[in-house]
Amino acid sequence: MRNQAGLSMIQYELAGFSLMYQVAIEIKITYIPDEDYVDNLTWNSKKETGFVGILNVHIFNFEKVLYK
Amino acid sequence: MATQLNAMDRVLAAQRSNQDAATSAPTENPENSASYTWILQHASKLTDPRYYSPPIRAGPYDWNCMVLPPTRDKPYLGIFLGIEESKLLPVGWRRCCEFEIKLLNQKNPDMEKVNKSRHRFTQYVFSKNSVSCFQV
């Protein structure tokens, strides 16, 4: 798909990164009472210390997600 | 093109849903669950170092999502889940939840980024400017 400037849609949007666009984040939360909490073992056992969360940094590459 | 339209329809539907203040999801106990789609408009022009979603009530507590916009040095979008006003909670507080955070791809749903897990938030969780949060 090409616009009148001859750029592909992807190229156009990358070139227009400074243009306005919106980001949508879907958030689903289910509260678990502390006494019912069972670790699902997807993180390591030190997770409750909190700082481990930094090691599990999951970075979303903004442009790749939206425009790849 | 049809895929793009479908994805946009989902976002528009989510916006309408948010406007209706419908934050409950059908589960065994609806009061313990919440679903919210946070729309950040004009994302390329965000200038603040971080942005917070409105409080999301799940169970007896309010949660929120924090976004760190991309910068010149860090060209990525950081998404965090946290406890609303955690600095006001008593020492030793603990909050547990199961969460699913999805960065919607408005062009291709197959490329959406999803992170689903559970976590026990405590006062020791990564704290930045007194906001306890957990990067997802």
N, CA and C atoms of all chains as a GROMACS GRO file, in nm:
protein
  612
    1MET      N    1   0.084  -0.118   0.000
    1MET     CA    2   0.000   0.000   0.000
    1MET      C    3   0.089   0.125   0.000
    2ARG      N    4   0.061   0.215  -0.091
    2ARG     CA    5   0.144   0.334  -0.100
    2ARG      C    6   0.056   0.459  -0.098
    3ASN      N    7   0.110   0.560  -0.034
    3ASN     CA    8   0.035   0.684  -0.034
    3ASN      C    9   0.080   0.770  -0.151
    4GLN      N   10   0.031   0.890  -0.157
    4GLN     CA   11   0.060   0.975  -0.272
    4GLN      C   12   0.207   1.014  -0.279
    5ALA      N   13   0.274   1.012  -0.166
    5ALA     CA   14   0.415   1.049  -0.165
    5ALA      C   15   0.503   0.935  -0.212
    6GLY      N   16   0.444   0.818  -0.234
    6GLY     CA   17   0.521   0.706  -0.285
    6GLY      C   18   0.585   0.622  -0.176
    7LEU      N   19   0.562   0.657  -0.055
    7LEU     CA   20   0.617   0.578   0.055
    7LEU      C   21   0.521   0.465   0.088
    8SER      N   22   0.576   0.353   0.127
    8SER     CA   23   0.487   0.248   0.173
    8SER      C   24   0.424   0.294   0.303
    9MET      N   25   0.317   0.229   0.342
    9MET     CA   26   0.248   0.269   0.464
    9MET      C   27   0.342   0.260   0.584
   10ILE      N   28   0.420   0.152   0.588
   10ILE     CA   29   0.510   0.134   0.701
   10ILE      C   30   0.614   0.245   0.703
   11GLN      N   31   0.674   0.268   0.587
   11GLN     CA   32   0.776   0.375   0.581
   11GLN      C   33   0.716   0.509   0.619
   12TYR      N   34   0.596   0.532   0.574
   12TYR     CA   35   0.530   0.659   0.601
   12TYR      C   36   0.514   0.678   0.751
   13GLU      N   37   0.472   0.570   0.818
   13GLU     CA   38   0.446   0.582   0.961
   13GLU      C   39   0.575   0.591   1.041
   14LEU      N   40   0.678   0.521   0.996
   14LEU     CA   41   0.805   0.535   1.064
   14LEU      C   42   0.860   0.676   1.046
   15ALA      N   43   0.848   0.725   0.924
   15ALA     CA   44   0.894   0.861   0.899
   15ALA      C   45   0.813   0.959   0.980
   16GLY      N   46   0.689   0.923   1.006
   16GLY     CA   47   0.601   1.013   1.080
   16GLY      C   48   0.595   0.979   1.227
   17PHE      N   49   0.703   0.932   1.280
   17PHE     CA   50   0.705   0.890   1.420
   17PHE      C   51   0.668   1.006   1.512
   18SER      N   52   0.695   1.126   1.467
   18SER     CA   53   0.661   1.241   1.551
   18SER      C   54   0.514   1.279   1.537
   19LEU      N   55   0.445   1.212   1.444
   19LEU     CA   56   0.303   1.241   1.431
   19LEU      C   57   0.228   1.185   1.551
   20MET      N   58   0.109   1.232   1.569
   20MET     CA   59   0.031   1.184   1.683
   20MET      C   60  -0.024   1.044   1.654
   21TYR      N   61  -0.015   0.959   1.751
   21TYR     CA   62  -0.082   0.832   1.744
   21TYR      C   63  -0.115   0.790   1.884
   22GLN      N   64  -0.195   0.686   1.896
   22GLN     CA   65  -0.236   0.645   2.030
   22GLN      C   66  -0.182   0.507   2.064
   23VAL      N   67  -0.164   0.486   2.192
   23VAL     CA   68  -0.120   0.358   2.243
   23VAL      C   69  -0.232   0.303   2.329
   24ALA      N   70  -0.263   0.177   2.311
   24ALA     CA   71  -0.369   0.115   2.390
   24ALA      C   72  -0.311   0.000   2.472
   25ILE      N   73  -0.335   0.006   2.600
   25ILE     CA   74  -0.285  -0.097   2.692
   25ILE      C   75  -0.405  -0.159   2.762
   26GLU      N   76  -0.419  -0.289   2.745
   26GLU     CA   77  -0.530  -0.359   2.809
   26GLU      C   78  -0.479  -0.420   2.940
   27ILE      N   79  -0.546  -0.390   3.047
   27ILE     CA   80  -0.503  -0.433   3.180
   27ILE      C   81  -0.612  -0.518   3.243
   28LYS      N   82  -0.577  -0.639   3.281
   28LYS     CA   83  -0.672  -0.724   3.353
   28LYS      C   84  -0.609  -0.763   3.486
   29ILE      N   85  -0.681  -0.740   3.591
   29ILE     CA   86  -0.628  -0.769   3.725
   29ILE      C   87  -0.731  -0.853   3.800
   30THR      N   88  -0.683  -0.957   3.862
   30THR     CA   89  -0.768  -1.036   3.952
   30THR      C   90  -0.701  -1.037   4.089
   31TYR      N   91  -0.769  -0.981   4.183
   31TYR     CA   92  -0.715  -0.976   4.320
   31TYR      C   93  -0.714  -1.116   4.381
   32ILE      N   94  -0.606  -1.148   4.448
   32ILE     CA   95  -0.594  -1.276   4.517
   32ILE      C   96  -0.569  -1.247   4.664
   33PRO      N   97  -0.655  -1.293   4.751
   33PRO     CA   98  -0.626  -1.275   4.894
   33PRO      C   99  -0.491  -1.337   4.929
   34ASP      N  100  -0.418  -1.271   5.015
   34ASP     CA  101  -0.281  -1.314   5.045
   34ASP      C  102  -0.275  -1.460   5.088
   35GLU      N  103  -0.372  -1.503   5.165
   35GLU     CA  104  -0.370  -1.641   5.215
   35GLU      C  105  -0.396  -1.742   5.104
   36ASP      N  106  -0.452  -1.697   4.994
   36ASP     CA  107  -0.481  -1.787   4.882
   36ASP      C  108  -0.373  -1.783   4.774
   37TYR      N  109  -0.275  -1.696   4.792
   37TYR     CA  110  -0.175  -1.676   4.687
   37TYR      C  111  -0.084  -1.798   4.674
   38VAL      N  112  -0.071  -1.846   4.555
   38VAL     CA  113   0.022  -1.956   4.525
   38VAL      C  114   0.112  -1.910   4.413
   39ASP      N  115   0.240  -1.919   4.437
   39ASP     CA  116   0.334  -1.876   4.334
   39ASP      C  117   0.321  -1.964   4.212
   40ASN      N  118   0.312  -1.902   4.097
   40ASN     CA  119   0.299  -1.983   3.976
   40ASN      C  120   0.435  -2.017   3.914
   41LEU      N  121   0.539  -1.983   3.986
   41LEU     CA  122   0.674  -2.025   3.952
   41LEU      C  123   0.724  -1.970   3.819
   42THR      N  124   0.658  -1.868   3.768
   42THR     CA  125   0.709  -1.809   3.645
   42THR      C  126   0.824  -1.714   3.675
   43TRP      N  127   0.837  -1.672   3.799
   43TRP     CA  128   0.948  -1.589   3.840
   43TRP      C  129   1.028  -1.668   3.944
   44ASN      N  130   1.144  -1.624   3.972
   44ASN     CA  131   1.223  -1.704   4.066
   44ASN      C  132   1.176  -1.682   4.210
   45SER      N  133   1.227  -1.764   4.297
   45SER     CA  134   1.173  -1.770   4.432
   45SER      C  135   1.200  -1.644   4.514
   46LYS      N  136   1.286  -1.558   4.462
   46LYS     CA  137   1.317  -1.438   4.540
   46LYS      C  138   1.223  -1.324   4.506
   47LYS      N  139   1.121  -1.352   4.431
   47LYS     CA  140   1.038  -1.244   4.380
   47LYS      C  141   0.979  -1.156   4.490
   48GLU      N  142   0.951  -1.216   4.604
   48GLU     CA  143   0.885  -1.138   4.707
   48GLU      C  144   0.976  -1.032   4.767
   49THR      N  145   1.104  -1.042   4.744
   49THR     CA  146   1.190  -0.936   4.794
   49THR      C  147   1.171  -0.810   4.709
   50GLY      N  148   1.112  -0.829   4.594
   50GLY     CA  149   1.078  -0.713   4.513
   50GLY      C  150   1.185  -0.670   4.417
   51PHE      N  151   1.305  -0.659   4.461
   51PHE     CA  152   1.409  -0.606   4.375
   51PHE      C  153   1.436  -0.697   4.255
   52VAL      N  154   1.398  -0.823   4.268
   52VAL     CA  155   1.417  -0.916   4.158
   52VAL      C  156   1.339  -0.872   4.036
   53GLY      N  157   1.235  -0.800   4.060
   53GLY     CA  158   1.155  -0.753   3.948
   53GLY      C  159   1.237  -0.678   3.846
   54ILE      N  160   1.339  -0.611   3.892
   54ILE     CA  161   1.423  -0.535   3.799
   54ILE      C  162   1.497  -0.631   3.706
   55LEU      N  163   1.533  -0.746   3.756
   55LEU     CA  164   1.605  -0.842   3.673
   55LEU      C  165   1.513  -0.903   3.568
   56ASN      N  166   1.385  -0.896   3.593
   56ASN     CA  167   1.290  -0.954   3.499
   56ASN      C  168   1.234  -0.849   3.403
   57VAL      N  169   1.313  -0.748   3.384
   57VAL     CA  170   1.267  -0.639   3.298
   57VAL      C  171   1.228  -0.691   3.161
   58HIS      N  172   1.111  -0.658   3.124
   58HIS     CA  173   1.061  -0.697   2.992
   58HIS      C  174   1.036  -0.568   2.916
   59ILE      N  175   1.119  -0.544   2.822
   59ILE     CA  176   1.110  -0.416   2.751
   59ILE      C  177   1.033  -0.435   2.622
   60PHE      N  178   0.936  -0.352   2.604
   60PHE     CA  179   0.860  -0.353   2.480
   60PHE      C  180   0.922  -0.252   2.386
   61ASN      N  181   0.965  -0.300   2.276
   61ASN     CA  182   1.017  -0.205   2.179
   61ASN      C  183   0.898  -0.138   2.111
   62PHE      N  184   0.888  -0.012   2.138
   62PHE     CA  185   0.770   0.064   2.100
   62PHE      C  186   0.743   0.056   1.950
   63GLU      N  187   0.843   0.087   1.873
   63GLU     CA  188   0.821   0.093   1.729
   63GLU      C  189   0.798  -0.046   1.671
   64LYS      N  190   0.870  -0.143   1.721
   64LYS     CA  191   0.853  -0.277   1.666
   64LYS      C  192   0.712  -0.328   1.690
   65VAL      N  193   0.662  -0.303   1.810
   65VAL     CA  194   0.530  -0.352   1.842
   65VAL      C  195   0.425  -0.287   1.753
   66LEU      N  196   0.438  -0.160   1.733
   66LEU     CA  197   0.335  -0.090   1.660
   66LEU      C  198   0.354  -0.094   1.508
   67TYR      N  199   0.477  -0.104   1.466
   67TYR     CA  200   0.500  -0.082   1.324
   67TYR      C  201   0.575  -0.193   1.252
   68LYS      N  202   0.616  -0.294   1.324
   68LYS     CA  203   0.698  -0.395   1.257
   68LYS      C  204   0.623  -0.457   1.140
   69MET      N  205  -0.608  -0.508   0.535
   69MET     CA  206  -0.684  -0.391   0.577
   69MET      C  207  -0.796  -0.430   0.674
   70ALA      N  208  -0.857  -0.548   0.645
   70ALA     CA  209  -0.964  -0.593   0.734
   70ALA      C  210  -0.912  -0.617   0.874
   71THR      N  211  -0.788  -0.672   0.881
   71THR     CA  212  -0.728  -0.696   1.011
   71THR      C  213  -0.708  -0.566   1.087
   72GLN      N  214  -0.662  -0.465   1.013
   72GLN     CA  215  -0.642  -0.336   1.078
   72GLN      C  216  -0.773  -0.281   1.131
   73LEU      N  217  -0.879  -0.295   1.052
   73LEU     CA  218  -1.008  -0.243   1.095
   73LEU      C  219  -1.056  -0.317   1.219
   74ASN      N  220  -1.037  -0.449   1.220
   74ASN     CA  221  -1.079  -0.525   1.336
   74ASN      C  222  -1.007  -0.479   1.461
   75ALA      N  223  -0.877  -0.457   1.447
   75ALA     CA  224  -0.799  -0.413   1.562
   75ALA      C  225  -0.847  -0.277   1.609
   76MET      N  226  -0.872  -0.187   1.516
   76MET     CA  227  -0.920  -0.055   1.554
   76MET      C  228  -1.058  -0.065   1.619
   77ASP      N  229  -1.141  -0.155   1.567
   77ASP     CA  230  -1.272  -0.174   1.628
   77ASP      C  231  -1.260  -0.214   1.773
   78ARG      N  232  -1.160  -0.299   1.800
   78ARG     CA  233  -1.141  -0.343   1.938
   78ARG      C  234  -1.104  -0.227   2.027
   79VAL      N  235  -1.016  -0.141   1.977
   79VAL     CA  236  -0.974  -0.026   2.057
   79VAL      C  237  -1.092   0.068   2.080
   80LEU      N  238  -1.169   0.091   1.974
   80LEU     CA  239  -1.285   0.180   1.988
   80LEU      C  240  -1.386   0.121   2.085
   81ALA      N  241  -1.405  -0.010   2.077
   81ALA     CA  242  -1.498  -0.075   2.170
   81ALA      C  243  -1.448  -0.062   2.313
   82ALA      N  244  -1.318  -0.072   2.329
   82ALA     CA  245  -1.260  -0.058   2.464
   82ALA      C  246  -1.282   0.082   2.516
   83GLN      N  247  -1.266   0.181   2.428
   83GLN     CA  248  -1.289   0.319   2.470
   83GLN      C  249  -1.433   0.338   2.514
   84ARG      N  250  -1.524   0.281   2.437
   84ARG     CA  251  -1.665   0.293   2.476
   84ARG      C  252  -1.690   0.224   2.609
   85SER      N  253  -1.626   0.110   2.626
   85SER     CA  254  -1.643   0.035   2.750
   85SER      C  255  -1.591   0.115   2.868
   86ASN      N  256  -1.477   0.179   2.850
   86ASN     CA  257  -1.421   0.261   2.958
   86ASN      C  258  -1.513   0.377   2.990
   87GLN      N  259  -1.570   0.435   2.886
   87GLN     CA  260  -1.658   0.549   2.908
   87GLN      C  261  -1.780   0.508   2.990
   88ASP      N  262  -1.818   0.383   2.974
   88ASP     CA  263  -1.931   0.333   3.052
   88ASP      C  264  -1.889   0.294   3.193
   89ALA      N  265  -1.762   0.314   3.223
   89ALA     CA  266  -1.709   0.281   3.356
   89ALA      C  267  -1.728   0.134   3.389
   90ALA      N  268  -1.726   0.052   3.289
   90ALA     CA  269  -1.742  -0.091   3.314
   90ALA      C  270  -1.605  -0.151   3.335
   91THR      N  271  -1.568  -0.173   3.458
   91THR     CA  272  -1.436  -0.225   3.487
   91THR      C  273  -1.440  -0.368   3.538
   92SER      N  274  -1.556  -0.425   3.547
   92SER     CA  275  -1.564  -0.561   3.598
   92SER      C  276  -1.560  -0.661   3.484
   93ALA      N  277  -1.501  -0.774   3.510
   93ALA     CA  278  -1.495  -0.881   3.412
   93ALA      C  279  -1.569  -1.001   3.469
   94PRO      N  280  -1.633  -1.076   3.383
   94PRO     CA  281  -1.707  -1.191   3.432
   94PRO      C  282  -1.614  -1.301   3.481
   95THR      N  283  -1.609  -1.323   3.609
   95THR     CA  284  -1.528  -1.430   3.667
   95THR      C  285  -1.609  -1.488   3.783
   96GLU      N  286  -1.545  -1.575   3.859
   96GLU     CA  287  -1.616  -1.635   3.970
   96GLU      C  288  -1.663  -1.530   4.069
   97ASN      N  289  -1.578  -1.434   4.095
   97ASN     CA  290  -1.615  -1.325   4.183
   97ASN      C  291  -1.584  -1.194   4.112
   98PRO      N  292  -1.682  -1.137   4.048
   98PRO     CA  293  -1.657  -1.018   3.965
   98PRO      C  294  -1.592  -0.905   4.043
   99GLU      N  295  -1.618  -0.897   4.171
   99GLU     CA  296  -1.562  -0.786   4.247
   99GLU      C  297  -1.411  -0.795   4.260
  100ASN      N  298  -1.358  -0.914   4.244
  100ASN     CA  299  -1.214  -0.931   4.257
  100ASN      C  300  -1.140  -0.909   4.126
  101SER      N  301  -1.212  -0.888   4.020
  101SER     CA  302  -1.148  -0.875   3.889
  101SER      C  303  -1.183  -0.742   3.825
  102ALA      N  304  -1.091  -0.695   3.746
  102ALA     CA  305  -1.115  -0.570   3.675
  102ALA      C  306  -1.046  -0.576   3.541
  103SER      N  307  -1.104  -0.508   3.447
  103SER     CA  308  -1.045  -0.499   3.315
  103SER      C  309  -1.056  -0.354   3.270
  104TYR      N  310  -0.948  -0.305   3.218
  104TYR     CA  311  -0.948  -0.165   3.177
  104TYR      C  312  -0.854  -0.148   3.058
  105THR      N  313  -0.898  -0.076   2.961
  105THR     CA  314  -0.811  -0.046   2.848
  105THR      C  315  -0.773   0.100   2.854
  106TRP      N  316  -0.648   0.121   2.870
  106TRP     CA  317  -0.595   0.257   2.889
  106TRP      C  318  -0.547   0.307   2.753
  107ILE      N  319  -0.605   0.416   2.710
  107ILE     CA  320  -0.570   0.475   2.581
  107ILE      C  321  -0.483   0.597   2.606
  108LEU      N  322  -0.363   0.593   2.554
  108LEU     CA  323  -0.274   0.709   2.563
  108LEU      C  324  -0.276   0.780   2.428
  109GLN      N  325  -0.337   0.896   2.427
  109GLN     CA  326  -0.346   0.971   2.303
  109GLN      C  327  -0.218   1.049   2.278
  110HIS      N  328  -0.192   1.077   2.153
  110HIS     CA  329  -0.077   1.159   2.114
  110HIS      C  330   0.052   1.104   2.177
  111ALA      N  331   0.069   0.975   2.167
  111ALA     CA  332   0.179   0.909   2.238
  111ALA      C  333   0.315   0.961   2.196
  112SER      N  334   0.325   1.006   2.074
  112SER     CA  335   0.455   1.054   2.027
  112SER      C  336   0.490   1.191   2.085
  113LYS      N  337   0.397   1.251   2.151
  113LYS     CA  338   0.424   1.384   2.204
  113LYS      C  339   0.422   1.386   2.357
  114LEU      N  340   0.430   1.269   2.417
  114LEU     CA  341   0.432   1.264   2.564
  114LEU      C  342   0.564   1.323   2.612
  115THR      N  343   0.557   1.411   2.708
  115THR     CA  344   0.678   1.479   2.754
  115THR      C  345   0.710   1.452   2.901
  116ASP      N  346   0.610   1.409   2.978
  116ASP     CA  347   0.636   1.381   3.118
  116ASP      C  348   0.719   1.253   3.132
  117PRO      N  349   0.795   1.240   3.241
  117PRO     CA  350   0.876   1.119   3.257
  117PRO      C  351   0.792   0.994   3.280
  118ARG      N  352   0.674   1.007   3.334
  118ARG     CA  353   0.589   0.890   3.356
  118ARG      C  354   0.442   0.931   3.358
  119TYR      N  355   0.361   0.836   3.323
  119TYR     CA  356   0.216   0.859   3.319
  119TYR      C  357   0.145   0.747   3.395
  120TYR      N  358   0.037   0.783   3.463
  120TYR     CA  359  -0.036   0.686   3.543
  120TYR      C  360  -0.178   0.670   3.490
  121SER      N  361  -0.224   0.546   3.490
  121SER     CA  362  -0.362   0.521   3.452
  121SER      C  363  -0.453   0.562   3.566
  122PRO      N  364  -0.580   0.574   3.539
  122PRO     CA  365  -0.674   0.595   3.650
  122PRO      C  366  -0.670   0.473   3.742
  123PRO      N  367  -0.710   0.490   3.868
  123PRO     CA  368  -0.714   0.374   3.958
  123PRO      C  369  -0.805   0.265   3.904
  124ILE      N  370  -0.760   0.142   3.918
  124ILE     CA  371  -0.838   0.027   3.872
  124ILE      C  372  -0.872  -0.055   3.996
  125ARG      N  373  -0.999  -0.065   4.026
  125ARG     CA  374  -1.039  -0.133   4.149
  125ARG      C  375  -1.056  -0.283   4.121
  126ALA      N  376  -0.978  -0.362   4.192
  126ALA     CA  377  -0.990  -0.508   4.184
  126ALA      C  378  -0.983  -0.560   4.326
  127GLY      N  379  -1.090  -0.626   4.370
  127GLY     CA  380  -1.096  -0.665   4.510
  127GLY      C  381  -1.110  -0.540   4.594
  128PRO      N  382  -1.050  -0.541   4.711
  128PRO     CA  383  -1.066  -0.424   4.800
  128PRO      C  384  -0.967  -0.312   4.772
  129TYR      N  385  -0.885  -0.327   4.672
  129TYR     CA  386  -0.776  -0.230   4.652
  129TYR      C  387  -0.777  -0.169   4.513
  130ASP      N  388  -0.711  -0.055   4.505
  130ASP     CA  389  -0.694   0.013   4.377
  130ASP      C  390  -0.553  -0.015   4.324
  131TRP      N  391  -0.545  -0.041   4.197
  131TRP     CA  392  -0.418  -0.066   4.130
  131TRP      C  393  -0.404   0.038   4.020
  132ASN      N  394  -0.286   0.052   3.969
  132ASN     CA  395  -0.274   0.138   3.852
  132ASN      C  396  -0.156   0.094   3.766
  133CYS      N  397  -0.158   0.144   3.647
  133CYS     CA  398  -0.055   0.112   3.550
  133CYS      C  399   0.028   0.239   3.529
  134MET      N  400   0.156   0.221   3.516
  134MET     CA  401   0.243   0.335   3.493
  134MET      C  402   0.319   0.312   3.361
  135VAL      N  403   0.332   0.415   3.284
  135VAL     CA  404   0.404   0.405   3.157
  135VAL      C  405   0.518   0.504   3.156
  136LEU      N  406   0.633   0.456   3.118
  136LEU     CA  407   0.747   0.544   3.093
  136LEU      C  408   0.761   0.559   2.942
  137PRO      N  409   0.736   0.676   2.890
  137PRO     CA  410   0.744   0.695   2.746
  137PRO      C  411   0.887   0.678   2.695
  138PRO      N  412   0.900   0.645   2.569
  138PRO     CA  413   1.035   0.634   2.512
  138PRO      C  414   1.105   0.768   2.514
  139THR      N  415   1.235   0.762   2.534
  139THR     CA  416   1.315   0.884   2.531
  139THR      C  417   1.428   0.864   2.431
  140ARG      N  418   1.505   0.968   2.414
  140ARG     CA  419   1.617   0.959   2.319
  140ARG      C  420   1.717   0.852   2.365
  141ASP      N  421   1.742   0.848   2.498
  141ASP     CA  422   1.838   0.752   2.551
  141ASP      C  423   1.779   0.611   2.564
  142LYS      N  424   1.650   0.604   2.593
  142LYS     CA  425   1.586   0.474   2.614
  142LYS      C  426   1.465   0.465   2.521
  143PRO      N  427   1.486   0.422   2.400
  143PRO     CA  428   1.378   0.423   2.301
  143PRO      C  429   1.283   0.305   2.315
  144TYR      N  430   1.230   0.288   2.431
  144TYR     CA  431   1.130   0.182   2.449
  144TYR      C  432   1.023   0.231   2.544
  145LEU      N  433   0.917   0.159   2.544
  145LEU     CA  434   0.803   0.192   2.628
  145LEU      C  435   0.806   0.100   2.750
  146GLY      N  436   0.812   0.157   2.866
  146GLY     CA  437   0.811   0.077   2.988
  146GLY      C  438   0.671   0.074   3.046
  147ILE      N  439   0.624  -0.045   3.078
  147ILE     CA  440   0.490  -0.058   3.136
  147ILE      C  441   0.503  -0.125   3.272
  148PHE      N  442   0.446  -0.063   3.372
  148PHE     CA  443   0.454  -0.113   3.508
  148PHE      C  444   0.314  -0.129   3.566
  149LEU      N  445   0.303  -0.223   3.657
  149LEU     CA  446   0.179  -0.237   3.733
  149LEU      C  447   0.212  -0.206   3.878
  150GLY      N  448   0.127  -0.130   3.942
  150GLY     CA  449   0.158  -0.092   4.079
  150GLY      C  450   0.034  -0.079   4.166
  151ILE      N  451   0.060  -0.047   4.290
  151ILE     CA  452  -0.045  -0.028   4.390
  151ILE      C  453  -0.072   0.122   4.402
  152GLU      N  454  -0.195   0.157   4.397
  152GLU     CA  455  -0.231   0.297   4.408
  152GLU      C  456  -0.193   0.349   4.547
  153GLU      N  457  -0.120   0.458   4.549
  153GLU     CA  458  -0.081   0.525   4.674
  153GLU      C  459  -0.020   0.429   4.774
  154SER      N  460   0.073   0.347   4.727
  154SER     CA  461   0.133   0.245   4.814
  154SER      C  462   0.212   0.306   4.928
  155LYS      N  463   0.259   0.429   4.908
  155LYS     CA  464   0.339   0.490   5.014
  155LYS      C  465   0.255   0.522   5.137
  156LEU      N  466   0.123   0.518   5.122
  156LEU     CA  467   0.036   0.546   5.236
  156LEU      C  468  -0.001   0.419   5.312
  157LEU      N  469   0.041   0.303   5.260
  157LEU     CA  470   0.003   0.178   5.324
  157LEU      C  471   0.090   0.151   5.446
  158PRO      N  472   0.038   0.074   5.541
  158PRO     CA  473   0.115   0.046   5.663
  158PRO      C  474   0.236  -0.043   5.635
  159VAL      N  475   0.332  -0.038   5.722
  159VAL     CA  476   0.453  -0.120   5.708
  159VAL      C  477   0.413  -0.267   5.701
  160GLY      N  478   0.476  -0.338   5.609
  160GLY     CA  479   0.451  -0.482   5.599
  160GLY      C  480   0.333  -0.520   5.512
  161TRP      N  481   0.284  -0.424   5.438
  161TRP     CA  482   0.167  -0.456   5.355
  161TRP      C  483   0.203  -0.554   5.244
  162ARG      N  484   0.105  -0.630   5.204
  162ARG     CA  485   0.121  -0.727   5.094
  162ARG      C  486  -0.007  -0.726   5.011
  163ARG      N  487   0.010  -0.728   4.884
  163ARG     CA  488  -0.106  -0.731   4.794
  163ARG      C  489  -0.075  -0.830   4.683
  164CYS      N  490  -0.164  -0.922   4.659
  164CYS     CA  491  -0.140  -1.024   4.556
  164CYS      C  492  -0.244  -1.010   4.444
  165CYS      N  493  -0.200  -1.037   4.327
  165CYS     CA  494  -0.296  -1.036   4.216
  165CYS      C  495  -0.241  -1.118   4.100
  166GLU      N  496  -0.331  -1.156   4.016
  166GLU     CA  497  -0.295  -1.214   3.887
  166GLU      C  498  -0.324  -1.107   3.784
  167PHE      N  499  -0.232  -1.088   3.693
  167PHE     CA  500  -0.253  -0.979   3.599
  167PHE      C  501  -0.224  -1.022   3.457
  168GLU      N  502  -0.281  -0.951   3.368
  168GLU     CA  503  -0.250  -0.968   3.226
  168GLU      C  504  -0.241  -0.828   3.166
  169ILE      N  505  -0.125  -0.795   3.117
  169ILE     CA  506  -0.103  -0.664   3.055
  169ILE      C  507  -0.078  -0.688   2.906
  170LYS      N  508  -0.155  -0.621   2.826
  170LYS     CA  509  -0.143  -0.642   2.682
  170LYS      C  510  -0.125  -0.508   2.613
  171LEU      N  511  -0.017  -0.497   2.539
  171LEU     CA  512   0.003  -0.379   2.456
  171LEU      C  513  -0.060  -0.410   2.321
  172LEU      N  514  -0.171  -0.344   2.294
  172LEU     CA  515  -0.247  -0.375   2.173
  172LEU      C  516  -0.175  -0.323   2.051
  173ASN      N  517  -0.167  -0.408   1.953
  173ASN     CA  518  -0.115  -0.365   1.824
  173ASN      C  519  -0.235  -0.334   1.737
  174GLN      N  520  -0.249  -0.208   1.706
  174GLN     CA  521  -0.371  -0.166   1.638
  174GLN      C  522  -0.372  -0.201   1.490
  175LYS      N  523  -0.263  -0.255   1.442
  175LYS     CA  524  -0.258  -0.295   1.302
  175LYS      C  525  -0.264  -0.446   1.286
  176ASN      N  526  -0.201  -0.517   1.378
  176ASN     CA  527  -0.196  -0.661   1.364
  176ASN      C  528  -0.208  -0.727   1.500
  177PRO      N  529  -0.325  -0.780   1.533
  177PRO     CA  530  -0.345  -0.842   1.664
  177PRO      C  531  -0.248  -0.956   1.692
  178ASP      N  532  -0.194  -1.017   1.588
  178ASP     CA  533  -0.101  -1.127   1.609
  178ASP      C  534   0.030  -1.080   1.672
  179MET      N  535   0.053  -0.950   1.666
  179MET     CA  536   0.179  -0.898   1.718
  179MET      C  537   0.162  -0.824   1.850
  180GLU      N  538   0.050  -0.848   1.914
  180GLU     CA  539   0.031  -0.786   2.045
  180GLU      C  540   0.131  -0.844   2.145
  181LYS      N  541   0.172  -0.759   2.238
  181LYS     CA  542   0.262  -0.804   2.342
  181LYS      C  543   0.182  -0.829   2.468
  182VAL      N  544   0.198  -0.948   2.524
  182VAL     CA  545   0.119  -0.984   2.642
  182VAL      C  546   0.212  -1.036   2.750
  183ASN      N  547   0.186  -0.997   2.871
  183ASN     CA  548   0.256  -1.057   2.984
  183ASN      C  549   0.151  -1.093   3.088
  184LYS      N  550   0.147  -1.218   3.125
  184LYS     CA  551   0.048  -1.265   3.221
  184LYS      C  552   0.120  -1.339   3.331
  185SER      N  553   0.092  -1.304   3.452
  185SER     CA  554   0.157  -1.369   3.564
  185SER      C  555   0.080  -1.334   3.691
  186ARG      N  556   0.133  -1.378   3.803
  186ARG     CA  557   0.081  -1.333   3.930
  186ARG      C  558   0.198  -1.279   4.011
  187HIS      N  559   0.165  -1.197   4.104
  187HIS     CA  560   0.272  -1.136   4.181
  187HIS      C  561   0.222  -1.095   4.318
  188ARG      N  562   0.309  -1.109   4.416
  188ARG     CA  563   0.279  -1.057   4.549
  188ARG      C  564   0.356  -0.927   4.564
  189PHE      N  565   0.286  -0.818   4.565
  189PHE     CA  566   0.347  -0.686   4.581
  189PHE      C  567   0.372  -0.662   4.729
  190THR      N  568   0.488  -0.612   4.758
  190THR     CA  569   0.518  -0.576   4.897
  190THR      C  570   0.582  -0.439   4.897
  191GLN      N  571   0.606  -0.390   5.015
  191GLN     CA  572   0.666  -0.257   5.023
  191GLN      C  573   0.809  -0.257   4.973
  192TYR      N  574   0.864  -0.377   4.955
  192TYR     CA  575   1.002  -0.385   4.909
  192TYR      C  576   1.013  -0.392   4.758
  193VAL      N  577   0.899  -0.399   4.693
  193VAL     CA  578   0.902  -0.404   4.547
  193VAL      C  579   0.968  -0.278   4.494
  194PHE      N  580   1.034  -0.293   4.381
  194PHE     CA  581   1.104  -0.183   4.316
  194PHE      C  582   1.029  -0.052   4.335
  195SER      N  583   1.090   0.038   4.400
  195SER     CA  584   1.024   0.163   4.433
  195SER      C  585   1.095   0.278   4.366
  196LYS      N  586   1.020   0.356   4.296
  196LYS     CA  587   1.077   0.471   4.229
  196LYS      C  588   0.993   0.592   4.269
  197ASN      N  589   1.056   0.684   4.335
  197ASN     CA  590   0.983   0.800   4.385
  197ASN      C  591   0.863   0.758   4.470
  198SER      N  592   0.888   0.659   4.554
  198SER     CA  593   0.787   0.611   4.648
  198SER      C  594   0.667   0.544   4.582
  199VAL      N  595   0.680   0.510   4.458
  199VAL     CA  596   0.572   0.438   4.392
  199VAL      C  597   0.617   0.293   4.377
  200SER      N  598   0.554   0.204   4.449
  200SER     CA  599   0.588   0.063   4.438
  200SER      C  600   0.526   0.007   4.312
  201CYS      N  601   0.606  -0.058   4.235
  201CYS     CA  602   0.552  -0.108   4.110
  201CYS      C  603   0.636  -0.227   4.064
  202PHE      N  604   0.587  -0.293   3.966
  202PHE     CA  605   0.650  -0.414   3.918
  202PHE      C  606   0.646  -0.410   3.767
  203GLN      N  607   0.764  -0.412   3.707
  203GLN     CA  608   0.764  -0.397   3.562
  203GLN      C  609   0.718  -0.525   3.497
  204VAL      N  610   0.622  -0.510   3.407
  204VAL     CA  611   0.570  -0.625   3.335
  204VAL      C  612   0.614  -0.615   3.191
   0.00000   0.00000   0.00000
